[in-house]
Amino acid sequence: MVEDESERFDEIGYWSEIKLEILKKYAPAYTTILSKQSFIKGYYYIDGFAGYGFHKSKTRSEFIAGSPINALAAKPPFSGHYWIDLDGKKTDFLREQAKGNNTVNIYQGDCNDILLKQIFPTIQFNNYKRALCLLDPYGLHLKWDVILAAGQSRAIEIFINFPVMDMNMNVLWNNPEKVDVTQSQRMTSFWGDESWKSAVYKKTRGLFDTIEEKSANSNEEIAQAFNRRLKEVAGFEYVAHPMPMRNTKGAVVYYLFFANMSRLSLKVS
């Protein structure tokens, strides 16, 4: 990494560092479990929003490795890596970090299309391949179809960033009638249908008509509704209780979800 290029890296806070530490510890636990199963033909790491692979720490004033670099360091190693980002500058930088390592595959483009068309179809329960997938969008940039495909594969477990701050800023307003239709469509694309509305808004009888009111505990309620959706619709057998990630003021920025098909790997998360 070149010091005079440091301005390019995102600055992250305490809670994001916790997330990275969770993933850093989970990756080698995951590969250890899979390496002991002789029938498995390959186990892979997938990062849908890989970024530059490094961050600047707000708390320690130093650079820290991001999720793809941490996964690359896992022992035993993954059979292969798939790193994706929409930004060509980021994928160019990642290629420099992975130079000479033929297990790393880097894609520049929309991860929604790349995952669905090129990567997920190759990793399925029936072909004895498995994957750990991080879906860490900056906002509502992920499509439900990707989450659903991961669950239906019965081979791909996911860590997912549930971007509640973006939702609250642009969609989950006290008065839903004032929300721009394009913002509502973004939410529906992420959620998969419009059932998110019933998770946030409660209908009460007014003087002249029925009124939709936002729940006072909307963050927790929509997170729990998404938890159920991962199980009941996407088909993940186990979904951990979502972990709230907060900013310096204590407000929840996003929830970190973990979903998989194996109780064993859930225990080591």
MOTAMO-V489131 format. One record per residue. RES is the residue in three letters. PHI is phi in radians with two decimals (NA if undefined). Layout:
BEGIN
<<RES;PHI> <RES;PHI>>
END
This chain:
BEGIN
<<MET;NA> <VAL;-1.65> <GLU;-1.07> <ASP;-1.29> <GLU;-1.81> <SER;-1.13> <GLU;-1.14> <ARG;-1.25> <PHE;-1.44> <ASP;-1.19> <GLU;-1.66> <ILE;-2.10> <GLY;-1.68> <TYR;-1.00> <TRP;-1.19> <SER;-1.17> <GLU;-1.17> <ILE;-1.07> <LYS;-1.02> <LEU;-1.09> <GLU;-1.18> <ILE;-1.04> <LEU;-1.16> <LYS;-1.09> <LYS;-1.39> <TYR;-1.28> <ALA;-0.98> <PRO;-1.21> <ALA;-1.14> <TYR;-1.12> <THR;-1.17> <THR;-1.10> <ILE;-1.09> <LEU;-1.20> <SER;-1.16> <LYS;-1.61> <GLN;-1.82> <SER;-1.12> <PHE;-1.40> <ILE;-1.34> <LYS;-1.67> <GLY;3.02> <TYR;-2.36> <TYR;-2.20> <TYR;-1.92> <ILE;-2.18> <ASP;-2.21> <GLY;-1.33> <PHE;-2.35> <ALA;-1.22> <GLY;1.18> <TYR;-1.47> <GLY;1.59> <PHE;-2.41> <HIS;-2.38> <LYS;-1.79> <SER;-1.50> <LYS;-1.23> <THR;-1.50> <ARG;-2.04> <SER;0.92> <GLU;-2.60> <PHE;-1.49> <ILE;-2.30> <ALA;-1.20> <GLY;-1.54> <SER;-1.05> <PRO;-1.15> <ILE;-1.20> <ASN;-1.10> <ALA;-1.13> <LEU;-1.14> <ALA;-1.53> <ALA;-1.06> <LYS;-2.22> <PRO;-1.09> <PRO;-1.33> <PHE;-1.17> <SER;-1.16> <GLY;-2.92> <HIS;-2.28> <TYR;-2.21> <TRP;-1.95> <ILE;-2.26> <ASP;-2.69> <LEU;-1.28> <ASP;-1.52> <GLY;-1.10> <LYS;-1.13> <LYS;-1.22> <THR;-1.21> <ASP;-1.10> <PHE;-1.15> <LEU;-1.06> <ARG;-1.09> <GLU;-1.16> <GLN;-1.21> <ALA;-1.78> <LYS;-0.97> <GLY;1.54> <ASN;-1.82> <ASN;-1.41> <THR;-1.54> <VAL;-1.73> <ASN;-2.05> <ILE;-2.05> <TYR;-2.16> <GLN;-1.85> <GLY;2.74> <ASP;-1.33> <CYS;-1.12> <ASN;-1.02> <ASP;-1.31> <ILE;-1.14> <LEU;-1.12> <LEU;-1.23> <LYS;-1.69> <GLN;-2.01> <ILE;-1.87> <PHE;-0.99> <PRO;-1.08> <THR;-1.55> <ILE;-2.15> <GLN;-2.38> <PHE;-0.97> <ASN;-1.31> <ASN;-1.79> <TYR;1.09> <LYS;-1.99> <ARG;-2.39> <ALA;-2.64> <LEU;-1.87> <CYS;-2.14> <LEU;-1.76> <LEU;-2.05> <ASP;-2.13> <PRO;-1.22> <TYR;-1.32> <GLY;-2.81> <LEU;-1.44> <HIS;-1.85> <LEU;-1.79> <LYS;-1.74> <TRP;-0.99> <ASP;-0.97> <VAL;-1.21> <ILE;-1.08> <LEU;-1.08> <ALA;-1.12> <ALA;-1.10> <GLY;-1.13> <GLN;-1.24> <SER;-1.17> <ARG;1.03> <ALA;-2.32> <ILE;-2.04> <GLU;-1.79> <ILE;-2.29> <PHE;-1.77> <ILE;-2.37> <ASN;-1.47> <PHE;-1.72> <PRO;-1.41> <VAL;-1.19> <MET;-1.15> <ASP;-1.05> <MET;-1.05> <ASN;-1.19> <MET;-1.22> <ASN;-2.05> <VAL;-2.25> <LEU;-1.49> <TRP;-1.48> <ASN;-1.08> <ASN;-1.92> <PRO;-1.11> <GLU;-1.21> <LYS;-1.59> <VAL;-1.29> <ASP;-1.09> <VAL;-1.08> <THR;-1.19> <GLN;-1.23> <SER;-1.08> <GLN;-1.16> <ARG;-1.07> <MET;-1.12> <THR;-1.13> <SER;-1.13> <PHE;-1.20> <TRP;-1.42> <GLY;1.85> <ASP;-2.81> <GLU;-1.63> <SER;-1.21> <TRP;-1.05> <LYS;-1.09> <SER;-1.27> <ALA;-1.37> <VAL;-1.90> <TYR;-1.87> <LYS;-1.95> <LYS;-1.54> <THR;-2.22> <ARG;-1.47> <GLY;-1.65> <LEU;-1.14> <PHE;-2.08> <ASP;-2.75> <THR;-1.40> <ILE;-2.02> <GLU;-1.67> <GLU;-2.13> <LYS;-1.27> <SER;-1.14> <ALA;-1.17> <ASN;-1.94> <SER;-1.08> <ASN;-1.04> <GLU;-1.15> <GLU;-1.21> <ILE;-1.28> <ALA;-1.14> <GLN;-1.19> <ALA;-1.13> <PHE;-1.19> <ASN;-0.98> <ARG;-1.11> <ARG;-1.15> <LEU;-1.05> <LYS;-1.37> <GLU;-1.42> <VAL;-1.87> <ALA;-1.28> <GLY;1.60> <PHE;-1.21> <GLU;-1.32> <TYR;-2.25> <VAL;-2.34> <ALA;-1.26> <HIS;-1.07> <PRO;-1.10> <MET;-1.72> <PRO;-1.29> <MET;-1.91> <ARG;-2.03> <ASN;-1.57> <THR;-1.14> <LYS;-1.62> <GLY;1.58> <ALA;-1.37> <VAL;-1.27> <VAL;-1.57> <TYR;-2.78> <TYR;-1.92> <LEU;-1.72> <PHE;-1.82> <PHE;-2.33> <ALA;-2.45> <ASN;-2.74> <MET;-1.97> <SER;-2.24> <ARG;-1.07> <LEU;-1.07> <SER;-1.24> <LEU;-1.11> <LYS;-1.14> <VAL;-1.66> <SER;-1.40>>
END
